[in-house]
C-alpha cells in the first residue's frame, strides 16, 4: 500500500510534465531558464564535467523531494501520510 501511494502521489511524472508545459508559456520563465543554462555552462567550465554532473545529480534528487513535498501538501495530504511515502 505504501508503495502504491508513493507511485500515485510522490512519483507521479504527470505533474512535472504539466508544470513544465505551463511554464513554457511564461516569458519570464524562459528568461530564467536561459540564465540558468548559461550559469550551468560557466560552472561546468570552471569545475569540470564530472564534478558538475555529480553536483547536478544530487541537486536533482534533492529537488525531487522538494517537488514531491509541495505536491503532496498541495493535495492536502496529512504529514503522517507524506512521511510514510518517504519511507
C-alpha positions as CSV (number, residue, x, y, z in Angstrom):
1,X,0.0,0.0,0.0
2,X,2.8,2.4,0.9
3,X,4.5,1.8,-2.5
4,X,1.2,2.3,-4.3
5,X,0.6,5.7,-2.5
6,X,4.1,6.7,-3.4
7,X,3.6,5.9,-7.0
8,X,0.3,7.8,-7.1
9,X,1.3,10.9,-5.3
10,X,5.1,11.2,-4.8
11,X,6.5,9.7,-8.0
12,X,3.8,11.0,-10.3
13,X,5.6,12.0,-13.5
14,X,2.5,13.8,-15.0
15,X,2.7,16.7,-12.6
16,X,6.3,17.9,-13.5
17,X,5.4,17.5,-17.2
18,X,2.2,19.6,-16.8
19,X,4.1,22.2,-14.9
20,X,6.8,22.4,-17.5
21,X,4.2,22.8,-20.3
22,X,2.6,25.6,-18.4
23,X,5.9,27.3,-17.5
24,X,6.9,27.2,-21.2
25,X,4.2,29.7,-21.8
26,X,5.5,32.1,-19.2
27,X,8.1,34.5,-20.8
28,X,9.9,35.3,-17.5
29,X,10.4,31.5,-17.0
30,X,12.0,31.3,-20.4
31,X,14.4,34.1,-19.5
32,X,15.2,32.4,-16.1
33,X,15.8,29.1,-17.9
34,X,18.3,30.7,-20.3
35,X,20.1,32.4,-17.4
36,X,20.3,29.1,-15.5
37,X,21.7,27.3,-18.6
38,X,24.3,30.0,-19.0
39,X,25.4,29.8,-15.4
40,X,25.4,26.0,-15.6
41,X,27.8,26.1,-18.5
42,X,30.1,28.5,-16.6
43,X,30.2,26.2,-13.6
44,X,30.9,23.2,-15.7
45,X,33.8,25.0,-17.4
46,X,35.2,26.0,-14.0
47,X,34.9,22.7,-12.1
48,X,34.9,20.2,-15.0
49,X,32.2,17.9,-16.3
50,X,32.4,15.0,-13.7
51,X,32.1,17.3,-10.7
52,X,29.3,19.3,-12.3
53,X,27.4,16.2,-13.3
54,X,27.8,14.8,-9.7
55,X,26.5,18.1,-8.2
56,X,23.7,18.3,-10.6
57,X,22.5,14.7,-10.0
58,X,22.5,15.4,-6.2
59,X,20.6,18.7,-6.7
60,X,18.1,16.9,-8.9
61,X,17.5,14.2,-6.3
62,X,17.0,16.9,-3.7
63,X,14.7,18.8,-5.9
64,X,12.5,15.7,-6.4
65,X,11.9,15.6,-2.7
66,X,11.0,19.3,-2.6
67,X,8.7,19.0,-5.5
68,X,7.0,15.9,-4.2
69,X,6.6,17.5,-0.8
70,X,5.0,20.6,-2.2
71,X,2.8,18.5,-4.5
72,X,1.7,16.3,-1.6
73,X,0.9,19.2,0.7
74,X,-0.9,20.9,-2.2
75,X,-3.2,17.9,-2.4
76,X,-3.9,18.4,1.3
77,X,-2.3,15.1,2.4
78,X,-1.6,14.8,6.1
79,X,2.1,15.0,7.2
80,X,1.9,11.4,8.6
81,X,1.0,10.1,5.2
82,X,3.7,12.0,3.5
83,X,6.3,10.7,6.0
84,X,5.1,7.1,5.1
85,X,5.6,7.9,1.5
86,X,9.1,9.0,2.1
87,X,9.9,5.7,3.8
